[in-house]
Amino acid sequence: QVQLVESGGGLVQAGGSLRLSCEASGRTLSGYIMGWFRQAPGKEREFVATINRSGSVAIYVESVKGRFTISRDNAKNTAYLQMDSLKVEDTADYYCAADRAFRPPSTDWKNYDYWGQGTQVTVSS
């Protein structure tokens, strides 16, 4: 199975940027659809973005379109979430996840088999 480790979270002012990384080990990343999800305190887990195995298809939740970019470097076994123009409402713990199934990228967290431990993103006003 694949192990996932996120990094890159932190405290940033509104309007700023962060890049989250998700490094995989144990299996090659190219075998998985990759997704990013987030969970704010007291709220349910929310889909953010997903990308297919080749990186040719990406899907975003409406609230981050035009501000966030998901990407992957299969040679480096790493997926990324570039977050620009951050807003206070983006504050959450961010998780990367891997889906081993052969299907289009899913926005449903239940379809993902492996999860990282999360990285905290705090956006101040």
Secondary structure, 3 states (H helix, E strand, C coil): CCEEEEECCEEEECCCCEEEEEEEECCCHHHCEEEEEEECCCCCCEEEEEECCCCCCEEECHHHCCCEEEEEEHHHCEEEEEECCCCHHHCEEEEEEEECCCCCCCCCHHHCCEECCCEEEEEEC
